[in-house]
Amino acid sequence: MARGWILEAAHLVATLAELAAVVIVVAALLEGLWRSAKVFMQRDQVPDELKESLRLQLGRWLAIALEFLLAADIMLTAVAPTWEEIGKLAAIATIRTALNFFLQKEIEAHEQRHGRTTHPDHT
């Protein structure tokens, strides 16, 4: 009885984490589209630095979404009944972790090149 409840709770938490990731990605895409449209409508030529800043702002939100997806993977791994499912979840988690790692490296490189931290409010 308790094991069934734990499985249901783990699946619910994982589903909520995945839903949060979807909401974050949709919001990030809408924000990125809005900011990009504003920038491109106000200028004839958009500096590369500004384009990079817009892209990295989106990247930051995507990194947050990846963290939520990784949390969901961890929850599902904890209750996965077979080694095959654990293997699939491990592969997915590895890919998501690698994506997040390289995204973070790109953000840090941008910040080092420009000697500052870029925040989503700066466009």
N, C-alpha and C positions, 0 to 999 in steps of 0.2 A: 504493500500500500504506500509506504513512505517513498519507495524508489519511484513509483509511478508519478507521485506528486513532484519529486525532484526533477524528473525528466520533463514534465510539463512546464515547470517553472523555468528550467534552463532554456527550453525551446521558446518560451514566451520572452524571456530577457534577450535572447539572441535575435528574435524577430523585431523587438523594439529597437535594438541597436542597429539592425539593418534598415529599419524604417527611418531612424534618425539620420543615417548616412544618406539615404535617398533624399530626404528633406534638405540636408545640407548641400548636396550636389545641385539640386534644383535651384535653391536660393543662390548658391554661388554662380551658377550659370546665368541666372537672371540679373544678378548684380554686375557680373562681368560684361554682359551684353549691354546693360544700361550705361555703365561707365565708359565702355568702348564707344558706344554711339555718341555720348556727349563729347568725348575727346575728338572723334573723327568729324563731328559736325562743326566744332569750333575752330578747327585748324585745317589748312590746306596740306601742310606737311606735318606728320607726327614724328617726333624724334624717336629713335630706336630705344633710348632709355625709358621713355614713357610707355612704349609698347611692351618692353620687358617688365616694367613695373606692373602693368595691367595683367600680364600673363602670370607673374609671380603671386599677385593677389589671389587669382583664381587657384593657383597651385597650393597656397596656404589652406584654403578652404577644402581642397581635395585631400590634402594631408590629414585634416581633421576627420573627414569622412572615412578615409582609410583606417584611421585609428578605431572608429566605431565598428567598421567591418571586421577588423582584427579582434576586437572584443567579442563580437558575435562568434567568430571562429573559435576562440578560446572556450567560450561557453559550450559550443557544440562538441568540441573535442573532449571536454570533461565528461560528457554523457554518451559519446559515440559507442554503439554496441559492438562494432566489428573493427578489426584492424584495417580492412579496406576503407571504411569510412574515415578512420583516423588518418590513413595515408592521404586520402583526397583532401581532407581538411588541412593537413600539414602542407600539402603542395600549394593550396590556395593561400594559406597564411604566409608561406615563404614568398610567393609572388607579391602579395600585398605589402609585406615588410620590405622587400627589395624596391618596389615602386616608391614607397614612402622614404626609404633611405636616400635614393637618388634624387628625389624631389627636394628633400631637406638639404642635400649637398648643393644643389643648384641655387637654392634660396640663400644659403650661407655664402656661396661664391659671389652672388650678386651683391650681398651686403658688404663683403670685403672689398670688392671692386669699387664700390661707391662710398665706403667708409662710414656707412650708417645702416640703420635698420629701416627697412621699408615697411610701412604700415598700410593697412587697407584704406585708410582715410586719405592717403596722399595720392593724388592723380595729377 
